[in-house]
Amino acid sequence: MDDLTILREKIDQLDDQLFDLLEQRFALSNQVKHVKQHANINIFDSSRENKIIHRIPNLSYQKEIQEIYQTIFRLSKAIQEKKN
């Protein structure tokens, strides 16, 4: 195998893990929705988002990871706002 194929296989393995982790995270967001509805709590919680952003370690790709989390937050809120 050439280097590119090996690297792409490693990326595919990580992607498979990310797919599963994101599925789990969004399922938990849906559960949070029901808890918030029952407790009459607003969906948006900027303090929670800030806590998560500040937990991101100072890594080489910290800015990119923060951008990904902003998307995750947006999608999690959309899940929590869905009627079902």
SEFIZA-3560 file (N, C-alpha, C; in Angstrom, 3 decimals):
REM SEFIZA-3560
<numar><xx>0.837</xx><yy>-1.196</yy><zz>0.000</zz><atom>N</atom></numar>
<numar><xx>0.000</xx><yy>0.000</yy><zz>0.000</zz><atom>CA</atom></numar>
<numar><xx>0.877</xx><yy>1.253</yy><zz>0.000</zz><atom>C</atom></numar>
<numar><xx>0.383</xx><yy>2.259</yy><zz>-0.683</zz><atom>N</atom></numar>
<numar><xx>1.140</xx><yy>3.507</yy><zz>-0.678</zz><atom>CA</atom></numar>
<numar><xx>0.753</xx><yy>4.355</yy><zz>0.531</zz><atom>C</atom></numar>
<numar><xx>1.531</xx><yy>5.385</yy><zz>0.771</zz><atom>N</atom></numar>
<numar><xx>1.328</xx><yy>6.235</yy><zz>1.951</zz><atom>CA</atom></numar>
<numar><xx>-0.061</xx><yy>6.874</yy><zz>1.981</zz><atom>C</atom></numar>
<numar><xx>-0.530</xx><yy>7.322</yy><zz>0.830</zz><atom>N</atom></numar>
<numar><xx>-1.839</xx><yy>7.974</yy><zz>0.776</zz><atom>CA</atom></numar>
<numar><xx>-2.950</xx><yy>7.003</yy><zz>1.162</zz><atom>C</atom></numar>
<numar><xx>-2.876</xx><yy>5.798</yy><zz>0.684</zz><atom>N</atom></numar>
<numar><xx>-3.890</xx><yy>4.789</yy><zz>1.011</zz><atom>CA</atom></numar>
<numar><xx>-3.887</xx><yy>4.491</yy><zz>2.507</zz><atom>C</atom></numar>
<numar><xx>-2.719</xx><yy>4.361</yy><zz>3.082</zz><atom>N</atom></numar>
<numar><xx>-2.597</xx><yy>4.090</yy><zz>4.518</zz><atom>CA</atom></numar>
<numar><xx>-3.186</xx><yy>5.239</yy><zz>5.331</zz><atom>C</atom></numar>
<numar><xx>-2.843</xx><yy>6.466</yy><zz>4.953</zz><atom>N</atom></numar>
<numar><xx>-3.372</xx><yy>7.638</yy><zz>5.667</zz><atom>CA</atom></numar>
<numar><xx>-4.888</xx><yy>7.727</yy><zz>5.539</zz><atom>C</atom></numar>
<numar><xx>-5.401</xx><yy>7.453</yy><zz>4.373</zz><atom>N</atom></numar>
<numar><xx>-6.851</xx><yy>7.504</yy><zz>4.174</zz><atom>CA</atom></numar>
<numar><xx>-7.565</xx><yy>6.421</yy><zz>4.973</zz><atom>C</atom></numar>
<numar><xx>-6.959</xx><yy>5.267</yy><zz>5.087</zz><atom>N</atom></numar>
<numar><xx>-7.556</xx><yy>4.208</yy><zz>5.908</zz><atom>CA</atom></numar>
<numar><xx>-7.598</xx><yy>4.623</yy><zz>7.377</zz><atom>C</atom></numar>
<numar><xx>-6.557</xx><yy>5.283</yy><zz>7.844</zz><atom>N</atom></numar>
<numar><xx>-6.543</xx><yy>5.775</yy><zz>9.228</zz><atom>CA</atom></numar>
<numar><xx>-7.634</xx><yy>6.825</yy><zz>9.432</zz><atom>C</atom></numar>
<numar><xx>-7.800</xx><yy>7.707</yy><zz>8.447</zz><atom>N</atom></numar>
<numar><xx>-8.859</xx><yy>8.715</yy><zz>8.521</zz><atom>CA</atom></numar>
<numar><xx>-10.226</xx><yy>8.038</yy><zz>8.535</zz><atom>C</atom></numar>
<numar><xx>-10.409</xx><yy>7.028</yy><zz>7.699</zz><atom>N</atom></numar>
<numar><xx>-11.681</xx><yy>6.299</yy><zz>7.665</zz><atom>CA</atom></numar>
<numar><xx>-11.989</xx><yy>5.667</yy><zz>9.016</zz><atom>C</atom></numar>
<numar><xx>-10.983</xx><yy>5.108</yy><zz>9.671</zz><atom>N</atom></numar>
<numar><xx>-11.183</xx><yy>4.505</yy><zz>10.993</zz><atom>CA</atom></numar>
<numar><xx>-11.603</xx><yy>5.556</yy><zz>12.016</zz><atom>C</atom></numar>
<numar><xx>-10.947</xx><yy>6.717</yy><zz>11.978</zz><atom>N</atom></numar>
<numar><xx>-11.322</xx><yy>7.799</yy><zz>12.891</zz><atom>CA</atom></numar>
<numar><xx>-12.727</xx><yy>8.321</yy><zz>12.573</zz><atom>C</atom></numar>
<numar><xx>-13.036</xx><yy>8.438</yy><zz>11.289</zz><atom>N</atom></numar>
<numar><xx>-14.382</xx><yy>8.883</yy><zz>10.903</zz><atom>CA</atom></numar>
<numar><xx>-15.446</xx><yy>7.938</yy><zz>11.436</zz><atom>C</atom></numar>
<numar><xx>-15.201</xx><yy>6.635</yy><zz>11.346</zz><atom>N</atom></numar>
<numar><xx>-16.162</xx><yy>5.666</yy><zz>11.874</zz><atom>CA</atom></numar>
<numar><xx>-16.394</xx><yy>5.895</yy><zz>13.363</zz><atom>C</atom></numar>
<numar><xx>-15.337</xx><yy>6.187</yy><zz>14.103</zz><atom>N</atom></numar>
<numar><xx>-15.467</xx><yy>6.469</yy><zz>15.538</zz><atom>CA</atom></numar>
<numar><xx>-16.237</xx><yy>7.766</yy><zz>15.759</zz><atom>C</atom></numar>
<numar><xx>-15.925</xx><yy>8.787</yy><zz>14.959</zz><atom>N</atom></numar>
<numar><xx>-16.627</xx><yy>10.071</yy><zz>15.088</zz><atom>CA</atom></numar>
<numar><xx>-18.109</xx><yy>9.927</yy><zz>14.773</zz><atom>C</atom></numar>
<numar><xx>-18.456</xx><yy>9.136</yy><zz>13.744</zz><atom>N</atom></numar>
<numar><xx>-19.869</xx><yy>8.932</yy><zz>13.412</zz><atom>CA</atom></numar>
<numar><xx>-20.608</xx><yy>8.379</yy><zz>14.621</zz><atom>C</atom></numar>
<numar><xx>-20.027</xx><yy>7.375</yy><zz>15.245</zz><atom>N</atom></numar>
<numar><xx>-20.664</xx><yy>6.744</yy><zz>16.398</zz><atom>CA</atom></numar>
<numar><xx>-20.761</xx><yy>7.720</yy><zz>17.572</zz><atom>C</atom></numar>
<numar><xx>-19.698</xx><yy>8.445</yy><zz>17.838</zz><atom>N</atom></numar>
<numar><xx>-19.704</xx><yy>9.393</yy><zz>18.952</zz><atom>CA</atom></numar>
<numar><xx>-20.700</xx><yy>10.529</yy><zz>18.725</zz><atom>C</atom></numar>
<numar><xx>-20.784</xx><yy>11.023</yy><zz>17.507</zz><atom>N</atom></numar>
<numar><xx>-21.746</xx><yy>12.088</yy><zz>17.212</zz><atom>CA</atom></numar>
<numar><xx>-23.178</xx><yy>11.582</yy><zz>17.324</zz><atom>C</atom></numar>
<numar><xx>-23.415</xx><yy>10.361</yy><zz>16.874</zz><atom>N</atom></numar>
<numar><xx>-24.748</xx><yy>9.763</yy><zz>17.022</zz><atom>CA</atom></numar>
<numar><xx>-25.118</xx><yy>9.686</yy><zz>18.500</zz><atom>C</atom></numar>
<numar><xx>-24.185</xx><yy>9.267</yy><zz>19.327</zz><atom>N</atom></numar>
<numar><xx>-24.432</xx><yy>9.178</yy><zz>20.771</zz><atom>CA</atom></numar>
<numar><xx>-24.669</xx><yy>10.565</yy><zz>21.367</zz><atom>C</atom></numar>
<numar><xx>-23.881</xx><yy>11.542</yy><zz>20.946</zz><atom>N</atom></numar>
<numar><xx>-24.013</xx><yy>12.891</yy><zz>21.493</zz><atom>CA</atom></numar>
<numar><xx>-25.370</xx><yy>13.492</yy><zz>21.135</zz><atom>C</atom></numar>
<numar><xx>-25.790</xx><yy>13.317</yy><zz>19.887</zz><atom>N</atom></numar>
<numar><xx>-27.079</xx><yy>13.869</yy><zz>19.475</zz><atom>CA</atom></numar>
<numar><xx>-28.239</xx><yy>13.130</yy><zz>20.139</zz><atom>C</atom></numar>
<numar><xx>-28.101</xx><yy>11.843</yy><zz>20.375</zz><atom>N</atom></numar>
<numar><xx>-29.137</xx><yy>11.103</yy><zz>21.103</zz><atom>CA</atom></numar>
<numar><xx>-29.248</xx><yy>11.640</yy><zz>22.529</zz><atom>C</atom></numar>
<numar><xx>-28.122</xx><yy>11.951</yy><zz>23.143</zz><atom>N</atom></numar>
<numar><xx>-28.151</xx><yy>12.538</yy><zz>24.488</zz><atom>CA</atom></numar>
<numar><xx>-28.769</xx><yy>13.932</yy><zz>24.461</zz><atom>C</atom></numar>
<numar><xx>-28.499</xx><yy>14.694</yy><zz>23.402</zz><atom>N</atom></numar>
<numar><xx>-29.124</xx><yy>16.019</yy><zz>23.260</zz><atom>CA</atom></numar>
<numar><xx>-30.635</xx><yy>15.895</yy><zz>23.213</zz><atom>C</atom></numar>
<numar><xx>-31.107</xx><yy>14.855</yy><zz>22.547</zz><atom>N</atom></numar>
<numar><xx>-32.545</xx><yy>14.621</yy><zz>22.489</zz><atom>CA</atom></numar>
<numar><xx>-33.092</xx><yy>14.285</yy><zz>23.883</zz><atom>C</atom></numar>
<numar><xx>-32.347</xx><yy>13.530</yy><zz>24.668</zz><atom>N</atom></numar>
<numar><xx>-32.770</xx><yy>13.231</yy><zz>26.039</zz><atom>CA</atom></numar>
<numar><xx>-32.759</xx><yy>14.491</yy><zz>26.901</zz><atom>C</atom></numar>
<numar><xx>-31.759</xx><yy>15.342</yy><zz>26.692</zz><atom>N</atom></numar>
<numar><xx>-31.686</xx><yy>16.616</yy><zz>27.411</zz><atom>CA</atom></numar>
<numar><xx>-32.923</xx><yy>17.447</yy><zz>27.100</zz><atom>C</atom></numar>
<numar><xx>-33.363</xx><yy>17.395</yy><zz>25.854</zz><atom>N</atom></numar>
<numar><xx>-34.576</xx><yy>18.118</yy><zz>25.445</zz><atom>CA</atom></numar>
<numar><xx>-35.751</xx><yy>17.764</yy><zz>26.349</zz><atom>C</atom></numar>
<numar><xx>-35.946</xx><yy>16.472</yy><zz>26.581</zz><atom>N</atom></numar>
<numar><xx>-37.090</xx><yy>16.030</yy><zz>27.383</zz><atom>CA</atom></numar>
<numar><xx>-36.944</xx><yy>16.462</yy><zz>28.844</zz><atom>C</atom></numar>
<numar><xx>-35.732</xx><yy>16.423</yy><zz>29.365</zz><atom>N</atom></numar>
<numar><xx>-35.503</xx><yy>16.882</yy><zz>30.734</zz><atom>CA</atom></numar>
<numar><xx>-35.779</xx><yy>18.381</yy><zz>30.845</zz><atom>C</atom></numar>
<numar><xx>-35.280</xx><yy>19.136</yy><zz>29.859</zz><atom>N</atom></numar>
<numar><xx>-35.507</xx><yy>20.582</yy><zz>29.870</zz><atom>CA</atom></numar>
<numar><xx>-36.996</xx><yy>20.909</yy><zz>29.750</zz><atom>C</atom></numar>
<numar><xx>-37.701</xx><yy>20.183</yy><zz>28.881</zz><atom>N</atom></numar>
<numar><xx>-39.142</xx><yy>20.425</yy><zz>28.736</zz><atom>CA</atom></numar>
<numar><xx>-39.861</xx><yy>20.153</yy><zz>30.046</zz><atom>C</atom></numar>
<numar><xx>-39.524</xx><yy>19.059</yy><zz>30.684</zz><atom>N</atom></numar>
<numar><xx>-40.170</xx><yy>18.680</yy><zz>31.942</zz><atom>CA</atom></numar>
<numar><xx>-39.891</xx><yy>19.713</yy><zz>33.037</zz><atom>C</atom></numar>
<numar><xx>-38.673</xx><yy>20.259</yy><zz>33.045</zz><atom>N</atom></numar>
<numar><xx>-38.282</xx><yy>21.234</yy><zz>34.064</zz><atom>CA</atom></numar>
<numar><xx>-38.541</xx><yy>22.670</yy><zz>33.629</zz><atom>C</atom></numar>
<numar><xx>-39.104</xx><yy>22.854</yy><zz>32.425</zz><atom>N</atom></numar>
<numar><xx>-39.394</xx><yy>24.184</yy><zz>31.890</zz><atom>CA</atom></numar>
<numar><xx>-38.133</xx><yy>25.063</yy><zz>31.850</zz><atom>C</atom></numar>
<numar><xx>-37.065</xx><yy>24.486</yy><zz>31.274</zz><atom>N</atom></numar>
<numar><xx>-35.769</xx><yy>25.174</yy><zz>31.150</zz><atom>CA</atom></numar>
<numar><xx>-35.566</xx><yy>25.543</yy><zz>29.683</zz><atom>C</atom></numar>
<numar><xx>-34.984</xx><yy>26.724</yy><zz>29.435</zz><atom>N</atom></numar>
<numar><xx>-34.693</xx><yy>27.151</yy><zz>28.062</zz><atom>CA</atom></numar>
<numar><xx>-33.724</xx><yy>26.198</yy><zz>27.383</zz><atom>C</atom></numar>
<numar><xx>-33.888</xx><yy>26.065</yy><zz>26.084</zz><atom>N</atom></numar>
<numar><xx>-32.992</xx><yy>25.202</yy><zz>25.309</zz><atom>CA</atom></numar>
<numar><xx>-31.589</xx><yy>25.791</yy><zz>25.268</zz><atom>C</atom></numar>
<numar><xx>-31.481</xx><yy>27.080</yy><zz>25.025</zz><atom>N</atom></numar>
<numar><xx>-30.169</xx><yy>27.715</yy><zz>24.884</zz><atom>CA</atom></numar>
<numar><xx>-29.554</xx><yy>27.983</yy><zz>26.249</zz><atom>C</atom></numar>
<numar><xx>-28.325</xx><yy>27.516</yy><zz>26.425</zz><atom>N</atom></numar>
<numar><xx>-27.587</xx><yy>27.733</yy><zz>27.671</zz><atom>CA</atom></numar>
<numar><xx>-26.154</xx><yy>28.122</yy><zz>27.315</zz><atom>C</atom></numar>
<numar><xx>-25.930</xx><yy>29.430</yy><zz>27.165</zz><atom>N</atom></numar>
<numar><xx>-24.612</xx><yy>29.902</yy><zz>26.746</zz><atom>CA</atom></numar>
<numar><xx>-23.523</xx><yy>29.545</yy><zz>27.751</zz><atom>C</atom></numar>
<numar><xx>-23.858</xx><yy>29.485</yy><zz>29.037</zz><atom>N</atom></numar>
<numar><xx>-22.832</xx><yy>29.146</yy><zz>30.030</zz><atom>CA</atom></numar>
<numar><xx>-22.334</xx><yy>27.713</yy><zz>29.827</zz><atom>C</atom></numar>
<numar><xx>-23.244</xx><yy>26.815</yy><zz>29.468</zz><atom>N</atom></numar>
<numar><xx>-22.849</xx><yy>25.419</yy><zz>29.191</zz><atom>CA</atom></numar>
<numar><xx>-21.934</xx><yy>25.367</yy><zz>27.964</zz><atom>C</atom></numar>
<numar><xx>-22.299</xx><yy>26.082</yy><zz>26.924</zz><atom>N</atom></numar>
<numar><xx>-21.460</xx><yy>26.108</yy><zz>25.721</zz><atom>CA</atom></numar>
<numar><xx>-20.080</xx><yy>26.682</yy><zz>26.032</zz><atom>C</atom></numar>
<numar><xx>-20.047</xx><yy>27.755</yy><zz>26.803</zz><atom>N</atom></numar>
<numar><xx>-18.759</xx><yy>28.363</yy><zz>27.166</zz><atom>CA</atom></numar>
<numar><xx>-17.894</xx><yy>27.402</yy><zz>27.975</zz><atom>C</atom></numar>
<numar><xx>-18.502</xx><yy>26.656</yy><zz>28.891</zz><atom>N</atom></numar>
<numar><xx>-17.744</xx><yy>25.681</yy><zz>29.675</zz><atom>CA</atom></numar>
<numar><xx>-17.100</xx><yy>24.634</yy><zz>28.777</zz><atom>C</atom></numar>
<numar><xx>-17.861</xx><yy>24.177</yy><zz>27.790</zz><atom>N</atom></numar>
<numar><xx>-17.331</xx><yy>23.163</yy><zz>26.875</zz><atom>CA</atom></numar>
<numar><xx>-16.200</xx><yy>23.743</yy><zz>26.034</zz><atom>C</atom></numar>
<numar><xx>-16.414</xx><yy>24.929</yy><zz>25.487</zz><atom>N</atom></numar>
<numar><xx>-15.376</xx><yy>25.569</yy><zz>24.664</zz><atom>CA</atom></numar>
<numar><xx>-14.091</xx><yy>25.751</yy><zz>25.473</zz><atom>C</atom></numar>
<numar><xx>-14.222</xx><yy>26.139</yy><zz>26.737</zz><atom>N</atom></numar>
<numar><xx>-13.033</xx><yy>26.364</yy><zz>27.571</zz><atom>CA</atom></numar>
<numar><xx>-12.359</xx><yy>25.060</yy><zz>27.992</zz><atom>C</atom></numar>
<numar><xx>-13.046</xx><yy>23.934</yy><zz>27.851</zz><atom>N</atom></numar>
<numar><xx>-12.439</xx><yy>22.637</yy><zz>28.152</zz><atom>CA</atom></numar>
<numar><xx>-11.576</xx><yy>22.132</yy><zz>27.011</zz><atom>C</atom></numar>
<numar><xx>-11.725</xx><yy>22.708</yy><zz>25.831</zz><atom>N</atom></numar>
<numar><xx>-10.931</xx><yy>22.257</yy><zz>24.682</zz><atom>CA</atom></numar>
<numar><xx>-9.470</xx><yy>22.596</yy><zz>24.962</zz><atom>C</atom></numar>
<numar><xx>-8.623</xx><yy>21.580</yy><zz>24.949</zz><atom>N</atom></numar>
<numar><xx>-7.210</xx><yy>21.838</yy><zz>25.260</zz><atom>CA</atom></numar>
<numar><xx>-6.546</xx><yy>22.720</yy><zz>24.207</zz><atom>C</atom></numar>
<numar><xx>-5.436</xx><yy>23.292</yy><zz>24.587</zz><atom>N</atom></numar>
<numar><xx>-4.652</xx><yy>24.122</yy><zz>23.686</zz><atom>CA</atom></numar>
<numar><xx>-3.870</xx><yy>23.204</yy><zz>22.750</zz><atom>C</atom></numar>
<numar><xx>-4.524</xx><yy>22.811</yy><zz>21.668</zz><atom>N</atom></numar>
<numar><xx>-3.943</xx><yy>21.887</yy><zz>20.701</zz><atom>CA</atom></numar>
<numar><xx>-3.586</xx><yy>22.631</yy><zz>19.417</zz><atom>C</atom></numar>
<numar><xx>-2.891</xx><yy>21.951</yy><zz>18.552</zz><atom>N</atom></numar>
<numar><xx>-2.501</xx><yy>22.552</yy><zz>17.269</zz><atom>CA</atom></numar>
<numar><xx>-3.715</xx><yy>23.024</yy><zz>16.475</zz><atom>C</atom></numar>
<numar><xx>-4.836</xx><yy>22.305</yy><zz>16.600</zz><atom>N</atom></numar>
<numar><xx>-6.036</xx><yy>22.625</yy><zz>15.827</zz><atom>CA</atom></numar>
<numar><xx>-7.178</xx><yy>23.098</yy><zz>16.725</zz><atom>C</atom></numar>
<numar><xx>-6.837</xx><yy>23.799</yy><zz>17.774</zz><atom>N</atom></numar>
<numar><xx>-7.837</xx><yy>24.269</yy><zz>18.740</zz><atom>CA</atom></numar>
<numar><xx>-8.919</xx><yy>25.113</yy><zz>18.068</zz><atom>C</atom></numar>
<numar><xx>-8.522</xx><yy>26.041</yy><zz>17.215</zz><atom>N</atom></numar>
<numar><xx>-9.494</xx><yy>26.920</yy><zz>16.549</zz><atom>CA</atom></numar>
<numar><xx>-10.467</xx><yy>26.094</yy><zz>15.705</zz><atom>C</atom></numar>
<numar><xx>-9.961</xx><yy>25.134</yy><zz>14.963</zz><atom>N</atom></numar>
<numar><xx>-10.805</xx><yy>24.299</yy><zz>14.123</zz><atom>CA</atom></numar>
<numar><xx>-11.749</xx><yy>23.447</yy><zz>14.968</zz><atom>C</atom></numar>
<numar><xx>-11.257</xx><yy>22.936</yy><zz>16.082</zz><atom>N</atom></numar>
<numar><xx>-12.097</xx><yy>22.139</yy><zz>16.987</zz><atom>CA</atom></numar>
<numar><xx>-13.205</xx><yy>23.014</yy><zz>17.568</zz><atom>C</atom></numar>
<numar><xx>-12.876</xx><yy>24.250</yy><zz>17.919</zz><atom>N</atom></numar>
<numar><xx>-13.892</xx><yy>25.172</yy><zz>18.431</zz><atom>CA</atom></numar>
<numar><xx>-14.971</xx><yy>25.419</yy><zz>17.379</zz><atom>C</atom></numar>
<numar><xx>-14.569</xx><yy>25.561</yy><zz>16.129</zz><atom>N</atom></numar>
<numar><xx>-15.547</xx><yy>25.768</yy><zz>15.054</zz><atom>CA</atom></numar>
<numar><xx>-16.448</xx><yy>24.547</yy><zz>14.900</zz><atom>C</atom></numar>
<numar><xx>-15.876</xx><yy>23.371</yy><zz>15.006</zz><atom>N</atom></numar>
<numar><xx>-16.680</xx><yy>22.148</yy><zz>14.929</zz><atom>CA</atom></numar>
<numar><xx>-17.685</xx><yy>22.126</yy><zz>16.069</zz><atom>C</atom></numar>
<numar><xx>-17.243</xx><yy>22.512</yy><zz>17.268</zz><atom>N</atom></numar>
<numar><xx>-18.161</xx><yy>22.515</yy><zz>18.408</zz><atom>CA</atom></numar>
<numar><xx>-19.265</xx><yy>23.545</yy><zz>18.242</zz><atom>C</atom></numar>
<numar><xx>-18.985</xx><yy>24.665</yy><zz>17.617</zz><atom>N</atom></numar>
<numar><xx>-20.049</xx><yy>25.639</yy><zz>17.358</zz><atom>CA</atom></numar>
<numar><xx>-21.120</xx><yy>25.001</yy><zz>16.474</zz><atom>C</atom></numar>
<numar><xx>-20.709</xx><yy>24.210</yy><zz>15.509</zz><atom>N</atom></numar>
<numar><xx>-21.668</xx><yy>23.498</yy><zz>14.649</zz><atom>CA</atom></numar>
<numar><xx>-22.422</xx><yy>22.448</yy><zz>15.454</zz><atom>C</atom></numar>
<numar><xx>-21.718</xx><yy>21.720</yy><zz>16.303</zz><atom>N</atom></numar>
<numar><xx>-22.369</xx><yy>20.718</yy><zz>17.149</zz><atom>CA</atom></numar>
<numar><xx>-23.412</xx><yy>21.384</yy><zz>18.043</zz><atom>C</atom></numar>
<numar><xx>-23.073</xx><yy>22.528</yy><zz>18.636</zz><atom>N</atom></numar>
<numar><xx>-24.036</xx><yy>23.242</yy><zz>19.482</zz><atom>CA</atom></numar>
<numar><xx>-25.270</xx><yy>23.631</yy><zz>18.678</zz><atom>C</atom></numar>
<numar><xx>-25.047</xx><yy>24.168</yy><zz>17.485</zz><atom>N</atom></numar>
<numar><xx>-26.170</xx><yy>24.600</yy><zz>16.642</zz><atom>CA</atom></numar>
<numar><xx>-27.081</xx><yy>23.415</yy><zz>16.307</zz><atom>C</atom></numar>
<numar><xx>-26.490</xx><yy>22.300</yy><zz>15.946</zz><atom>N</atom></numar>
<numar><xx>-27.278</xx><yy>21.119</yy><zz>15.595</zz><atom>CA</atom></numar>
<numar><xx>-27.966</xx><yy>20.524</yy><zz>16.824</zz><atom>C</atom></numar>
<numar><xx>-27.301</xx><yy>20.555</yy><zz>17.961</zz><atom>N</atom></numar>
<numar><xx>-27.912</xx><yy>20.047</yy><zz>19.196</zz><atom>CA</atom></numar>
<numar><xx>-29.132</xx><yy>20.875</yy><zz>19.573</zz><atom>C</atom></numar>
<numar><xx>-29.023</xx><yy>22.197</yy><zz>19.422</zz><atom>N</atom></numar>
<numar><xx>-30.178</xx><yy>23.060</yy><zz>19.706</zz><atom>CA</atom></numar>
<numar><xx>-31.313</xx><yy>22.768</yy><zz>18.729</zz><atom>C</atom></numar>
<numar><xx>-30.966</xx><yy>22.531</yy><zz>17.464</zz><atom>N</atom></numar>
<numar><xx>-32.001</xx><yy>22.204</yy><zz>16.470</zz><atom>CA</atom></numar>
<numar><xx>-32.704</xx><yy>20.913</yy><zz>16.835</zz><atom>C</atom></numar>
<numar><xx>-31.965</xx><yy>19.930</yy><zz>17.316</zz><atom>N</atom></numar>
<numar><xx>-32.562</xx><yy>18.673</yy><zz>17.759</zz><atom>CA</atom></numar>
<numar><xx>-33.502</xx><yy>18.940</yy><zz>18.929</zz><atom>C</atom></numar>
<numar><xx>-33.079</xx><yy>19.776</yy><zz>19.857</zz><atom>N</atom></numar>
<numar><xx>-33.888</xx><yy>20.055</yy><zz>21.035</zz><atom>CA</atom></numar>
<numar><xx>-35.118</xx><yy>20.893</yy><zz>20.695</zz><atom>C</atom></numar>
<numar><xx>-35.068</xx><yy>21.639</yy><zz>19.611</zz><atom>N</atom></numar>
<numar><xx>-36.213</xx><yy>22.466</yy><zz>19.216</zz><atom>CA</atom></numar>
<numar><xx>-37.229</xx><yy>21.704</yy><zz>18.386</zz><atom>C</atom></numar>
<numar><xx>-36.864</xx><yy>20.521</yy><zz>17.882</zz><atom>N</atom></numar>
<numar><xx>-37.785</xx><yy>19.726</yy><zz>17.067</zz><atom>CA</atom></numar>
<numar><xx>-38.987</xx><yy>19.311</yy><zz>17.896</zz><atom>C</atom></numar>
<numar><xx>-40.128</xx><yy>19.323</yy><zz>17.243</zz><atom>N</atom></numar>
<numar><xx>-41.358</xx><yy>18.857</yy><zz>17.865</zz><atom>CA</atom></numar>
<numar><xx>-41.488</xx><yy>17.365</yy><zz>17.630</zz><atom>C</atom></numar>
<numar><xx>-41.602</xx><yy>16.589</yy><zz>18.719</zz><atom>N</atom></numar>
<numar><xx>-41.877</xx><yy>15.149</yy><zz>18.585</zz><atom>CA</atom></numar>
<numar><xx>-42.309</xx><yy>14.556</yy><zz>19.879</zz><atom>C</atom></numar>
//
